[in-house]
Amino acid sequence: MIKPIFRNPDKFQVLPWRDLLRVLLPPGREGIVVEDLDLVICRFGKREGRAYSDDGKFLLIEVKYQNFKPDYAQRKVFGLIDRLLKKADPEKKHYIGYYVLHWWDDDHVKIDDIGDMTKEQLKEWLLTVK
C-alpha cells in the first residue's frame, strides 16, 4: 500500500488511492486528470420542506488552506462538473453550487465570492444557502 504523502506543508495530505491512480494512469499532458473533491454536503427531509425519502439539495466544496487556489486541473474538472449540474438543474431544485472554502484556523474561513466567516457563520450558511 502507498503511504500518505505530505508533499508541501501548506497542503493537505495526498490520499493513498489518489496517488495510486496518478501512478497507474497517464499524466495530464496525455489527457488524464485524477482529482478528488473534498466535500459533498446534502440537505434533505423536513429541513428542505420535503419528505425524508425525497431527494435533497446538495453543494460541492473544495477546501484550500488559507489563500491557496484550486490548480488548473481542479478548475477545469470541477468547473465542468459545476456547469453540467447547473444545466441539469437550472431552478436549483437539487444542486446548490460549487464553492471553494479557504481554511485559516478553527474559527476563520472564507468562501470565494461569499466572504470571510466565523465557524458559526459557516454553519448558518451551510444550513441555509439556496
C-alpha positions, 0 to 999 in steps of 0.5 A: 500500500502507498503511504500518505504523502505530505508533499508541501506543508501548506497542503493537505495530505495526498490520499493513498488511492489518489496517488495510486491512480496518478501512478497507474494512469497517464499524466495530464499532458496525455489527457488524464486528470485524477482529482478528488473533491473534498466535500459533498454536503446534502440537505434533505427531509423536513429541513428542505420542506420535503419528505425524508425519502425525497431527494435533497439539495446538495453543494460541492466544496473544495477546501484550500488552506488559507489563500491557496487556489484550486490548480488548473486541473481542479478548475477545469474538472470541477468547473465542468462538473459545476456547469453540467449540474447547473444545466441539469438543474437550472431552478436549483431544485437539487444542486446548490453550487460549487464553492471553494472554502479557504481554511485559516484556523478553527474559527476563520474561513472564507468562501470565494465570492461569499466572504470571510466567516466565523465557524458559526457563520459557516454553519448558518450558511451551510444550513441555509444557502439556496 
